[in-house]
Structure formats: structure tokens, C-alpha cells
Amino acid sequence: MRPLRICLAASELAPFAKTGGLADVLTGLGRWLGRKPPEGPGHDVRIFVPFYKRIAESKVKTEPLKAAQTVDVRFPQRTIRFGIRTGKLPQSDVPVHFVDCPELYNRAGLYTEDGDESLRFAMLCRAVLETCQRLQWAPDIVNCNDWHTALLPLYLRTTYAWDRLFAGTKTVLTIHNIGYQGSFPDSHLDTIGLGDQRAHLHHGELREGRFSFLKTGVLHSNRLSTVSKTYAKEIQTAEFGMGMDELLRTRSQDLVGIVNGVDYGDWNPANDPLIPHHFTADDPSGKQKMKAALLQRMQLPYDPRAPVFGVVSRLTAQKGFELFADSIPVFLQREDMRLCVLGSGEEKHEQYFQWLRDTWPKKVAIYRGFQEELAHWIEAGSDVFLMPSRFEPCGLNQMYSLRYGTPPVVRRTGGLADTVEPWDPATRTGTGFLFDQFSSHALAGALDWVFRNWRDQQGWKQLVKNGMSRDFSWDRQGPEYEALYRSLLR
């Protein structure tokens, strides 16, 4: 089979610009697709992201792409000029094409509340296709990611339908989180050059005076994917579909769930450069040293008999932290335990964790914000990882936790249900602790089960070993994307 020409388009890419898991996923998938297999040439993979202000200021090494330096893109109300700066995806030979357009991307954040937000990402879509034209590079597959690039399939079918370069191009839209849909007033259609394409948009939305990038992408992409098998089923229900369930059910034959891969080059306790003590499933002694080091860093007393619970998360409603209020304090009062929290987000959640810290200063520590090194320390030094999400399209932290010997407590939803197996002390199988109902009572039941099993340290060692042996690498997940792409080209 011949190598494929694959275009990956997204709003984020690690390590250049990141707010969440999308950036890590795109990096991992891009590296895997762009690898050079021993039996012959690899796929021709190219990644497109905006050249944000933070990327420009980071002094990342890029050079101008001669074929696409001063490209004018005509929209009905204005013409916008962009250029392409090209760099390399770290630890790979995959080129990254940064769309350099200061008037749209030279801003403090990746995303804004500015009135031209729709134009910023419509421009990203147009820049991808304009650059392909100037390179005379005909992608077999354009894989769009989330709402920011979801207009690409419609642009291919309308604005760029005349160009035979794209005659064989197929599109895949990957939904990483259906909660973000890129919804705008329908007056923006004229701004982004789709005012005369209303027949191709979702008529129910237009009747309400709005349109969304994501719904448009779902209507026009050749295939749809999302980031776990369970989430693919959930988003077709009223509870999880965020108003898109009916449309997704009509396209259920074209929707596939593929669990995200984990880059074990970055997340491996055997050689993680961000932690001082290393360990493996066969020699876990370094984990106890990491536990002591973590507690010292967080200024909490060390006791090998007291389990350490870790949290690394955005502190938002999606992540389920309101369940802590009627569950965690009971265990902090009753048990000798530690709780180490790294995160930021909604003020009420930040204040709640601060209240826990103030009430139990010898048991709870919180770092408000994000710090990559500390995230690795908490994964490596904790005994249990807490992830009680209301919904979770895939989740990465539970897979990191398994590799770091830190059994996760998760709600049975989305990717959490697909990646964590319930621990059974009788058969000594399973990798973590799951609960079903989104309630403090259900979470408390799971935590009680954790403490009962913690007292059986021989069983616990097997639980840890089970989790560390699981493989969620891109070597396992990547071939599913490759098979999806090839299925479109038969």
C-alpha cells in the first residue's frame, strides 16, 4: 500500500501552543503517522496551526515557506494576508506549517472573546487550502480537529470545488469535546465568505439566527471520529450530545470512536527527566521515594502507610469536583491520608480546595495554576489518582496514572470507561476503581472501596502492576486512524 498524504489541521499543538489534551493528541498522532517504517517510506504528514503570539515570542526555530509568503485571501468585507513559517514537530521529521497572520493571531491568548473569532478560524481553514494550492500538494486526507477547523469540508465542497487538486481529497472531522461548537450569529456568514452557502448549513440553527462551525463540519465531513468508543455512543444521546445528538444519530454509520494514544516518550516513570526517582513495574522501589519527595515538596508529612491522593486538572464543572463537598471531608476526618492538588479554573472550585487546605493543613496541599514538572511529580508520587468527571471524551491523565503505578478513581463515562478496568481483589484483575452515578454518595462508595483495598498491600502491588503493564501507546492507537483513512480511499 502506498504512503498517504495526510493534512492535520488544529488550533493547538504541543509544545508550541497548548490549553488542553488536543495539543498532546495532535503531537502524538502526527509523530506516529510521520514515522519512517523499516519496510519503506512513511506517510507524508503536514500539520497546520496558527502562528500565535506566544509561539512567535518563544523564538521557536522556523523559516519562511517560499511558496506561501504573501498570500492574499479575499473575504467579502476585507482581504487578509498571511504567510507560512515552517518548523519541525519535535522528535520527528514532520513539518509544521504555522499560519503567520499577525492581525488575527498576534493576541494574548489562543482563543478570545473578540468579535472576529469566527474570522480567525475561518482564516485558518482557508490558509490550509491556499497553502496546499501553492505547494501543489494534494492531500489524500484532511483531518480536522474540533470546531476551529470544521469548516474545511464545506470550503472544499464550495469555495475550492473548482480546483482538481482536491478532487481525491477526503475529510475526517475528529470531535475532541462536543461541548465546544464554535457557535456564532448567522450575520458572521457574510464575514467568512459563506453568506451564499446557507443551503449547505444546518437549517434548524439558521432559523434561530445562528450557525456553528462544528455542526457544519458534521454535515459535510466524509467521516467523523471521536476520542473513545464510549464517547462515540454518549454523544448520540440527549444527555451528552449538547444539542447535536439527533444530527449525530443520522450519521452514526460514519462515526467511529478511537481512544487517544499516550506518548510514552514524555510519560514514562522509567526515564522521565522531570522526576528525580525512576521506577518500573518490575522494580517499583523508586515510587516510594517519589512519594516522599512529593510530600516534602508540597510541605506535607510523609507516612508510607497513609495513601496520597493526587489531582491534576482544570477545575471546572466538567471534571466533577462538586462531588468532593459531601465526600472528601468525611475521609479527611476519618482516615490518615494526603491530598495533593494541581489545577486552576472556576473560582468556586479553587476556593473549595483552598478551604480544604486551610482546614487540614497537614493533609491537603494545593498549587493553583499549572506546572508541567509538578504534574509529573503528582502522577509519580501519588498512590491514587482522582478523576470523577461528569463527562470525559477520552482523558489522558488516567492513562498517565496507570503507567505511573497510580490506580485511578474514575466515573464510568467516555474514555474513562474504555481505559480503566474495575479492580477485583478475588481474581486480582483490573487496574482501578469505577463508579457509575454522578453523585457524592457514589464517589464516597468508591473511596471507601479504595481504603479497604489499600489495607491489603499485597493485592495493591498487583493492582499497581496491572496498570503499569497496560499499553495505550500510539503504536496501538495509531493504526486505527490509519485504517480509518484508508477506508475512505478504497
ChimeraX attribute file (.defattr): number of C-alpha atoms within 10 A of each C-alpha:
attribute: neighborCount
match mode: 1-to-1
recipient: residues
	/A:1	4
	/A:2	8
	/A:3	13
	/A:4	19
	/A:5	17
	/A:6	24
	/A:7	23
	/A:8	22
	/A:9	28
	/A:10	23
	/A:11	25
	/A:12	25
	/A:13	26
	/A:14	18
	/A:15	12
	/A:16	18
	/A:17	20
	/A:18	14
	/A:19	15
	/A:20	14
	/A:21	18
	/A:22	21
	/A:23	18
	/A:24	22
	/A:25	22
	/A:26	22
	/A:27	23
	/A:28	24
	/A:29	21
	/A:30	26
	/A:31	21
	/A:32	24
	/A:33	24
	/A:34	22
	/A:35	17
	/A:36	14
	/A:37	11
	/A:38	7
	/A:39	6
	/A:40	9
	/A:41	12
	/A:42	17
	/A:43	19
	/A:44	18
	/A:45	23
	/A:46	22
	/A:47	25
	/A:48	25
	/A:49	23
	/A:50	29
	/A:51	25
	/A:52	25
	/A:53	19
	/A:54	17
	/A:55	16
	/A:56	17
	/A:57	9
	/A:58	9
	/A:59	8
	/A:60	12
	/A:61	11
	/A:62	15
	/A:63	12
	/A:64	15
	/A:65	16
	/A:66	13
	/A:67	15
	/A:68	20
	/A:69	17
	/A:70	13
	/A:71	17
	/A:72	14
	/A:73	14
	/A:74	14
	/A:75	16
	/A:76	12
	/A:77	10
	/A:78	10
	/A:79	10
	/A:80	15
	/A:81	17
	/A:82	21
	/A:83	23
	/A:84	27
	/A:85	20
	/A:86	21
	/A:87	19
	/A:88	16
	/A:89	22
	/A:90	14
	/A:91	10
	/A:92	14
	/A:93	17
	/A:94	22
	/A:95	18
	/A:96	23
	/A:97	26
	/A:98	26
	/A:99	24
	/A:100	26
	/A:101	21
	/A:102	16
	/A:103	11
	/A:104	20
	/A:105	22
	/A:106	18
	/A:107	13
	/A:108	10
	/A:109	13
	/A:110	17
	/A:111	14
	/A:112	12
	/A:113	7
	/A:114	8
	/A:115	10
	/A:116	14
	/A:117	17
	/A:118	20
	/A:119	17
	/A:120	20
	/A:121	25
	/A:122	23
	/A:123	25
	/A:124	28
	/A:125	25
	/A:126	20
	/A:127	27
	/A:128	23
	/A:129	21
	/A:130	17
	/A:131	22
	/A:132	17
	/A:133	17
	/A:134	13
	/A:135	13
	/A:136	12
	/A:137	14
	/A:138	19
	/A:139	24
	/A:140	22
	/A:141	23
	/A:142	25
	/A:143	28
	/A:144	27
	/A:145	25
	/A:146	24
	/A:147	27
	/A:148	26
	/A:149	29
	/A:150	34
	/A:151	27
	/A:152	29
	/A:153	26
	/A:154	24
	/A:155	19
	/A:156	22
	/A:157	15
	/A:158	14
	/A:159	13
	/A:160	19
	/A:161	13
	/A:162	11
	/A:163	10
	/A:164	10
	/A:165	15
	/A:166	21
	/A:167	15
	/A:168	11
	/A:169	19
	/A:170	20
	/A:171	25
	/A:172	28
	/A:173	28
	/A:174	27
	/A:175	27
	/A:176	23
	/A:177	19
	/A:178	20
	/A:179	15
	/A:180	15
	/A:181	20
	/A:182	18
	/A:183	15
	/A:184	16
	/A:185	14
	/A:186	19
	/A:187	12
	/A:188	18
	/A:189	19
	/A:190	14
	/A:191	17
	/A:192	21
	/A:193	17
	/A:194	21
	/A:195	14
	/A:196	10
	/A:197	14
	/A:198	13
	/A:199	9
	/A:200	14
	/A:201	19
	/A:202	17
	/A:203	13
	/A:204	10
	/A:205	15
	/A:206	15
	/A:207	10
	/A:208	10
	/A:209	12
	/A:210	17
	/A:211	25
	/A:212	22
	/A:213	24
	/A:214	24
	/A:215	23
	/A:216	20
	/A:217	29
	/A:218	28
	/A:219	20
	/A:220	22
	/A:221	24
	/A:222	17
	/A:223	24
	/A:224	26
	/A:225	24
	/A:226	26
	/A:227	24
	/A:228	26
	/A:229	20
	/A:230	22
	/A:231	30
	/A:232	24
	/A:233	20
	/A:234	18
	/A:235	25
	/A:236	22
	/A:237	16
	/A:238	12
	/A:239	11
	/A:240	19
	/A:241	20
	/A:242	14
	/A:243	16
	/A:244	19
	/A:245	19
	/A:246	14
	/A:247	15
	/A:248	22
	/A:249	16
	/A:250	12
	/A:251	15
	/A:252	16
	/A:253	10
	/A:254	15
	/A:255	22
	/A:256	20
	/A:257	22
	/A:258	22
	/A:259	27
	/A:260	29
	/A:261	24
	/A:262	25
	/A:263	20
	/A:264	18
	/A:265	11
	/A:266	13
	/A:267	20
	/A:268	20
	/A:269	28
	/A:270	18
	/A:271	16
	/A:272	18
	/A:273	14
	/A:274	16
	/A:275	21
	/A:276	13
	/A:277	21
	/A:278	21
	/A:279	21
	/A:280	19
	/A:281	19
	/A:282	9
	/A:283	10
	/A:284	18
	/A:285	13
	/A:286	17
	/A:287	22
	/A:288	17
	/A:289	17
	/A:290	22
	/A:291	24
	/A:292	18
	/A:293	18
	/A:294	23
	/A:295	24
	/A:296	12
	/A:297	12
	/A:298	18
	/A:299	14
	/A:300	18
	/A:301	13
	/A:302	19
	/A:303	14
	/A:304	11
	/A:305	11
	/A:306	16
	/A:307	21
	/A:308	25
	/A:309	23
	/A:310	27
	/A:311	21
	/A:312	22
	/A:313	20
	/A:314	20
	/A:315	23
	/A:316	19
	/A:317	15
	/A:318	14
	/A:319	17
	/A:320	19
	/A:321	21
	/A:322	20
	/A:323	20
	/A:324	19
	/A:325	14
	/A:326	13
	/A:327	19
	/A:328	17
	/A:329	14
	/A:330	12
	/A:331	14
	/A:332	17
	/A:333	11
	/A:334	9
	/A:335	12
	/A:336	13
	/A:337	19
	/A:338	24
	/A:339	27
	/A:340	24
	/A:341	24
	/A:342	21
	/A:343	20
	/A:344	18
	/A:345	14
	/A:346	11
	/A:347	10
	/A:348	12
	/A:349	20
	/A:350	19
	/A:351	12
	/A:352	15
	/A:353	24
	/A:354	19
	/A:355	13
	/A:356	19
	/A:357	18
	/A:358	13
	/A:359	13
	/A:360	16
	/A:361	14
	/A:362	15
	/A:363	23
	/A:364	25
	/A:365	24
	/A:366	18
	/A:367	17
	/A:368	16
	/A:369	14
	/A:370	14
	/A:371	12
	/A:372	9
	/A:373	11
	/A:374	19
	/A:375	21
	/A:376	22
	/A:377	24
	/A:378	29
	/A:379	31
	/A:380	32
	/A:381	28
	/A:382	28
	/A:383	25
	/A:384	27
	/A:385	28
	/A:386	26
	/A:387	23
	/A:388	29
	/A:389	24
	/A:390	22
	/A:391	23
	/A:392	26
	/A:393	28
	/A:394	29
	/A:395	21
	/A:396	21
	/A:397	21
	/A:398	24
	/A:399	27
	/A:400	27
	/A:401	27
	/A:402	29
	/A:403	29
	/A:404	31
	/A:405	30
	/A:406	31
	/A:407	33
	/A:408	30
	/A:409	26
	/A:410	25
	/A:411	28
	/A:412	25
	/A:413	24
	/A:414	26
	/A:415	27
	/A:416	30
	/A:417	21
	/A:418	15
	/A:419	22
	/A:420	24
	/A:421	18
	/A:422	18
	/A:423	23
	/A:424	15
	/A:425	14
	/A:426	7
	/A:427	8
	/A:428	14
	/A:429	16
	/A:430	19
	/A:431	28
	/A:432	26
	/A:433	24
	/A:434	26
	/A:435	21
	/A:436	14
	/A:437	13
	/A:438	17
	/A:439	18
	/A:440	19
	/A:441	15
	/A:442	18
	/A:443	26
	/A:444	19
	/A:445	13
	/A:446	19
	/A:447	21
	/A:448	14
	/A:449	14
	/A:450	20
	/A:451	15
	/A:452	10
	/A:453	17
	/A:454	18
	/A:455	12
	/A:456	11
	/A:457	11
	/A:458	10
	/A:459	19
	/A:460	20
	/A:461	15
	/A:462	18
	/A:463	25
	/A:464	24
	/A:465	23
	/A:466	22
	/A:467	27
	/A:468	24
	/A:469	15
	/A:470	14
	/A:471	17
	/A:472	20
	/A:473	17
	/A:474	23
	/A:475	15
	/A:476	13
	/A:477	18
	/A:478	20
	/A:479	15
	/A:480	16
	/A:481	19
	/A:482	14
	/A:483	10
	/A:484	16
	/A:485	21
	/A:486	14
	/A:487	10
	/A:488	15
	/A:489	12
	/A:490	5
